[in-house]
Amino acid sequence: MSTNKGDRVRVERGEKSYEGVLLPSSDDDQLVVKLDDGYNVGVSRDGATVEVVEEAEEDESPDDVTLEGDDELPTVSLISTGGTIASTVDYRTGAVTAQFDAEDVLRAVPELAGRANYRGRVVSNILSENMTPERWQELARAVRDEIREGADGVVVMHGTDTMAYSASALAFMLDTPVPVVFVGSQRSADRPSSDNVVNAVCAVEAAKDDVAEVLVCMHSDRSDGKCALHRGTRVRKNHTSRRDAFETVGRHPLGTVDYETGEVEWRREGDERTDDNPALDESLNENVQHVKFVPGKDASVVDEDADGVVIEGTGLGHTHTDWIETVEEHDGVVVMASQCLEGRVCDRVYDTGRDLLEAGVVEAEDTLPETAYVKLIWALGSSEDADEARETMRRNLAGEITDCSRPWT
C-alpha cells in the first residue's frame, strides 16, 4: 500500500516500532515520522515495513494563493527575510532552515485568508544571525517601496535572534506613515507548539491598525491568546526559546492583539497613521564598535580607528579608570550605555563617571545597548561631522529614550 505525507503510519524496523504521522523527507532513503509526543524520528527505509494506520485527510492548504482581489480589504505587504517563521525542517540534517517565501507562508497559514489583500516580497532568505547593516538598507528600501505602491501596512517576517536590531534600524532610517510590524517565530511550523500562526495573524491585524510605528509582534505570554506589540527601539529578546521571549524594557508594551477576535488594544499612545509619503534616510556608517566592559578587560580592546564606539558599562555607566585616557584620546564618538536593562546612564554620581564625561563620553540615557549601537551606525552615516552625531545620540528620535526612569506605566 502506498503512503503519503500526513498518513498515520506504523513503522517497524528490527525490534523497533514507531507510530505517528508521516512527514515529508528530503532523503528518499529515510522515513520521517512525527511521534505523538511531538518529536520526530528518522528511520532508514532499508529493512523497514510500513503500515498505514489511517490515511491523511485531504490537504486544505490552498495550492494557489490569492494575494489581492477584495476592494473592501486593506492591502498588507508580506516581506520575507527568512528566519523560523518562514522556515522548514531539513530532514536530512534535522536542522531548521530558512527557505520559504511570503506566498509559502500564506499557504502554510490559511488563517490569514480573508483578513487582507496581500503582496509578497522576498528581500533575503537568511537566518537572522546573518543580517548585516547592508541588508538593513535593502529591507528599508523594500518597505518604503511597498508603502509607496499602496500597502496599507507592512509585515516583515524576520528571525528572532536579531529582530530587535533590524527593527531599530528601520525605526531610525524610515519615517513611516503606516504600521511596519516585525514578526517571527520561536518554534518552527513542524512543531506542535509552534507560535507561527498566532504571531502571523496578530501581526497582520496590527498592520491594518491606525498607527505609524515600527513594531515587533510576538506572544505576550506562554498561551496562544494574545500577542504583544512592542516599540521597535525599546524591545529585547530576553529568553532563548520561550514563545513570550520578547519584552518592552522599562515600560509595558504599546498594546496587544487578541488572536481570536483580531482586536488591537493600545495601552500607550503611538504615532498615528497618515497619508504622507514615507521618507528614508538610509545612510549608515558601519565602522562602529560595540564593547562590553567586564572586570579585567583591558582598554586596548577599544578600536582606535573606529568612527564610533558604544561601551556597555556597569551600573550607571562605568568602566575601569584605565579606560578614561583611551576614551579621551579617541577621535570618534564614544557613547556610554549600561549593562543594566532598567534605569539610565548617569555619569555624574561617581568620580569615574564624571571623568568619563570630561573625557567626552556621550550618555545614552536609557537607550538599550543594542539600540544605541544601531543608532550610532545611523547617526554617523547621516551626520556631517562627529559633533552633529553626538547631538543626534542625545536626542530621542524614535522612542528609544524615555523622559525619565520610573515604574512601568
N, C-alpha and C positions, 0 to 999 in steps of 0.2 A: 504494500500500500504506500502511495506517495505521501510525502509530508510537505507541509507549507508553514512558513513562519506564522506564529500565532497559535499553531496547533498545541494542544496539551499532549505531551508525549511521555512515554516511559522508556528510558534508555538503559540498556544493560550491557555491560562490558566486563567480562571476567566475573569476579564476585561482587562488583559494584553495580548498584542500581540507582537511577536518578529519575525523578518525575517532576515535570514543570512545563513551562511554556517555551516552545522552540523560538529562538531569536535568529535574526539574520547573521551570517558569518562571512567575513572576507576571505576565509580559507575553506576551500571545498573539502578539505580533508578533516575538518573539525565540525562537530556539532556543538552549539552553544545553547544551554538550557537555563532559563531563569527559574530557580527553585522557589518554593513557597515562602521561604524566609527572606526573599528579596535578593539573595546572592546569585551570581551567575557561575556556571561550571562549564568548562570546555572538555569535550570527550572526543577522542580520536574515532573516526568512522571505522577504522580498521578493526575488525573483530567485534563491532558493536551491533546490537539488534535494537530496532526502534519500533515501538508500538504506539499508534495514535490512540490516545485515550478519549480525546474529544477534539473534533475539528474546530478550527478557528471560525469565529463569526466573521461575516463579510466586513472588510475594512471600510469604515465610514469616513475616513480621511479623504478629502476631495483630491482627484487627480489634477484637475485644473483649478487654479486659484483665481478668483475674480478680484482683481485689485481695485478697480473703480467701476462705478455704474449706477449708484443711487445718489441722485442730486440732493436729496434731503440729508445726507450724512456728511459730516466733515471729512476732510482728507488728511490722513496721518501717514507720514513718510516713515518707513521702517529702514533704518540704516544699520547694516551689519558690519561689525569689526571682528567678529569671532567670539571666542570665549565659550563657557559651558552652556549658556542659554542657546547658543547656536552650534551645538556640537553633538557628536555621537560617539559611540564606543568602537574603537578599532579592536575587533575580536581576534585579531592575530596577536596583539600585544596586551590587550586588556586595558589599554590606556584611553583616556578621553581625548579626543582630537577635534579641533575646530574645523568644520568643513561644510556647514550649512549656510545657504544664503537666506535672504529675507523671505523669499517665496517658500522655501523649505520650512521655515518657522511657521508660516501661515498654514501649511499642510499639517504640521505637527501639532498645532494649537488651534483646532477648529473652533474653539470657544471665542476666538477673535472675530469670527464671521458675524456680519450684521452690525458691528459696533462703529465702523468707519469704512470709508473707501481707503484703499492702501496703495502706496507706491513703494516698491522695493529697490534698495540700492546697496551694493556691496562696496565698501571703502577699502577694507582689508579682510583677511581671513586668518587671523593670528590669535594665539593665546596672549593674554594681556601683559604678561611679563616681557613680551617682545615689542611693546608700544614704545614709541620714541617721540620727541618733540616734532620731528618732521611729519610723523603720522598724525599728531595733533593738528597740524596745519591742514593736512589733507582732509581730515574729518571736519574741521571748522568750515572749510570751503564747501564741502558737500552739504553740510547743514544749511549754510547761507543760501546755496543754490536751490535746495529743496523748498525753503521758505519763499524765495523769490518766485519760484514756479507754482506757488499756490498752496503749499502744505499748510494746513491749519494747526499742525503740531508735528513734532518730530520725536520718534523713539529711537534711541541709539542702543543697540544690543552690544554689550561690552563685557569682557571678563572682569570678575570682581576684584582680583588682586590689585590692579592699578586703576580701577574705575574712578576713584576719588581724584587722582592726578589728572586724568583726562577731563573730568567734569570741571575741575578748577581751571584748567587751561581754556576750555570753551567759555567759561564764565568771564574770564578776563578778555579773551580775544573777540567775543561775539556779543554785540548788543542786539538781543533777540526780541522781536515783538510778540512771539508765541512761545508756548512751552517747549522746552527741549529736555526730554526725560531719558536719563541713562537707566538701563535696566540690565540685570544679569541673573545668573542662577548659581546657587551654591552647589547644587547637585544635578547631575546630568539627567536627561529625559528618560533614560532607560531604568532609572531607579524609582521604586515605588514612592519614595519620599521626596521626589523632585519638586522644586519650587518654581519651575519654569512657567507653568501655565498660569498660576496665580500672579506671579510677578509681571508676566507679559500683558495679561488682561488689565491689571491695575495701571500699568504704565500707559497703555492706550487710553484709558479713561482719564488719566491725568493730562495727557497730551491734548485732549479735547477741551480742557477747562480754560477758564478766563484768567490765566496768569501768563507772565512773560519772564520766566526764570529758567535757569539751568538746574535741573533737579536730579536726584537719584531716588529711584523707586525700588524698594526691597521689602521683604517681610518685616512687619512691625513686631511680631513675637513668634513663638515657635509653632503656632497654629496657622491654618490657612485662611483665617477670617479677614485680615486686613494687611495692607502694605503701608509703610510709612513713606512720606515724601520729604526728603532731606535737601536742604540747600547745597548746591554743588561745592561750595567753598568751605562748608562747615561740617562735612561728613567724613567719617573714618570707618574703615573695616576693622572691627575690634575682636573678631573671632575667626579662626581659620576655617571652620566648617559649619557652624550653626546657620540655620536659614535666616535668623534675625541678626546677622553679623554686623550690620551697619548701624551706626549711631550718629546722631547730631551731637557734637561736642559742645557743652556749655549751654545748651538750650534744648527745648523739646523740638521735635521735627516741625516743619512748616504745616504739615497736615497729614491726613490718612485717606486711603481709598478702600472702600468696602468691596470685597471681591464679589459677593453675591448680588449686591444691588448696583454696583458701579458708582455709588455716590462718593463724591470727593468732599471732604470736610476739612476746612482750613482752621488751624489753631492760631496761626500768626499771619499777619499781612505780608504779602509779597508784591512784586511789581505786577501791574495789570496788563493784560493783552491789549495791543494797539494795532492799528492798520499801517504802521510805519514800515519802511523797508529795513531789513537787517543791515547792520553796519559791522564790518570786520576789520580788525587790526591784527594781522597775523604775524607781525614782526617778532621774531624770537632770537635770543642770544643764548646758545647752548653752552657757552663757556662759563658755566656756573657750577659751583661745588657745594655739596651738602655734607657737612661734617658733624658727627655726633661726638661731643666731648664726654669722655669717661675718665675716672681717676687713673692717672698714669699715662694717658695719651699725650705724646709729645706734640708741641705746636708745629713741628715740621710737617705734619700731615696737611696743613693748610697750603693749598696750591697758590704760590705767589704770582703765578701767571694767569689765574682765573680773573675774569672781569667781575665776578660776584661770588660771594661765599655766604651760605646760610649755616650758622653754627647753632646746633641744638644743645643749648647749655643746660645746666642743672637749675632746679628751683626757679628763682626769679630771673635767671638768665646769666649764669656764672660759669667761668672756666678757671683752670689753674692760673695763678698770677703770671706764670711764664708766658701765657698766650697774649698778654696785653701788648707787649712790644711787637709781636708778629702782626697783630691787628693794626697797630699804629703805623707800621711800615707798609702795610698792604695798599696798593694803588687802586684796588677795586672797591666795590660796595660790599660791606660786611654787615650782615643782618643777624640779629640775635633772636632766636625762638627758644621756647622752653620744652624740655622733655616731658614736663607735666602736662597732662591733657586738659586739666581745668585750671582756671586762673590766667594771669597775664604776666608778661615780662615787665619787670620794674627794676632797672639797674641803679636806682637812686637810694636804695636802702642800705647796702653794704659797700665797703670801700672798693672791693673788686669790681662791682657793678659800676660805680662812679668812674673808676679808672678806665673801664671798657668804653663807657660813654665818651670820656675825654679823648680816648684813642680813636673815636669815630664810628663806633658801633651804632647801627640803627635798630631801635627796639621794634619788634614785630607785634607788640601788644599781645593779643590772644589769638593771633593767626596760627593755625596749625602748622607744624614744621613742614609737612608735605606741601601744603598750600603756599607757604612762604617761598619754598623752592620754586614752584611753578610760577608764582607771581614775579619773582626776581628775574627768571628767564624772560618773561614777557616785558617787564619794566625796562630791562636793559636793551631789549630789542626795539622797544617803542620810544625810548627817551633819547634825546640828543646828546646828553652827557651824564656823567655819574651823579652829579648833584641833583639833576632832574629825576633820575631813577631813585635816589634816596627819598625825595619828597613823595614820589609815587608809592614807595613802600610804606610810608607813614599814613597814607590816606586809605580810607575804606572805600573800595571800588565796587565790590560785588558781594557784600555781606560777610567778607572774611574777617573783619574786625567788628566786635560788638562795642557798644557805647561804654559799658562797664561790666565787670565780672560780678555776677550775683546769682542767687539760686534760680533754677530754671523757671521760666515764665512762659 
